[in-house]
Amino acid sequence: MTCAGCVASVEKVLRAQAGVNEVNVNLATNTAMVAYDEGAVNEAALKGAVQAAGYDLLIDEAEASATEAEQRQRDQLVALK
């Protein structure tokens, strides 16, 4: 991404995906933080949407694994209640 227009385009594409709750794209760090419902959309779909808009989306596997582990923990806590 090279400008605010790029940021707006990526945000628009990500927000248009079903299940996406929140998007924050940062031009300075060249990152996007996306909060989404894993039951409605997955990382591959988000990456495909961003690529279709002419950009690339690199998934931080370490962050994704941590998020998945946290979700499993929350699910287990809910199941225990």
Steps between C-alpha positions, in 0.01 A plus 500: 500500500628838411227750586181571692302388196657156527406484868141596417482236226629221722269603786201509265575155357548345843189664650292368210573139599224324691600442860751785524428706811784750508786608271797722575753551221817692585701653217806576716542140616353347183271279709133418532330380816172323430246377755272243342265212573694183421173321431413742220834572331855368510846637437517351150182684400632828642830452318319422175287814528803720562689339212202551268526871582863501385680472834646212697422381849767316694362313800715510814489129580625546857226755570239282329601198709482703821157629404377148424631376835327788680174420321523133598557606861194728492294221345610261773414751772155551351451123484593472867247760613 
